[in-house]
Amino acid sequence: MSQPASGRLVLGVQDSSMKVSAWFGSGSYGVRVGIENRDRYFKSSWESIIVAIDKEEHTFKLANGFWNHCPEFRESKNSPIIKNWLLKYKTIDWPKYQTPQMELVPIGERSFQLLV
C-alpha cells in the first residue's frame, strides 16, 4: 500500500480501484468515472470530493449533472489541475473516442487518489 500526502493509506488497489478516463468540455478538463463507478463509490449526499494528485489534495465540486448523465468531476477553468496532470503523464491531444485512461482509488470518505 502507498500513502498520499494526507498520510491516509490507500485501500487495496486490486479490490477497489476504478478505471476512469479523461474528459474535456466547455474549456476545462475532468475525470469521467462512469455511471457504474459513480453508483458504487460515490454518495448522492456528497457535494464535493477530495482527490490526491501528485501528493497534493484538491477539492472538486460534484455538479448536479454528475448524478444524471455526466458522471465526471471537473476542474475550474482558472485552476487547471487536471489539465496539468494530463500534460505531465498522459496527453491533452487524444484521438476521438480514445481518451487517456487512469485509475481512481478510494482512500477514505469522499477521498480518492488519481493514479497514472
HELIX and SHEET records of a PDB file:
HELIX    1   1 VAL A   13  SER A   16  1                                   4    
HELIX    2   2 ILE A   35  TYR A   41  1                                   7    
HELIX    3   3 ASN A   64  TRP A   67  5                                   4    
HELIX    4   4 ILE A   81  TYR A   89  1                                   9    
SHEET    1   A 7 GLU A  56  LYS A  61  0                                        
SHEET    2   A 7 SER A  48  ILE A  53 -1                                        
SHEET    3   A 7 SER A 111  LEU A 115  1                                        
SHEET    4   A 7 GLN A 101  GLY A 108 -1                                        
SHEET    5   A 7 MET A  18  GLY A  25 -1                                        
SHEET    6   A 7 SER A  28  ARG A  32 -1                                        
SHEET    7   A 7 GLU A  72  ARG A  74 -1                                        
END                                                                             
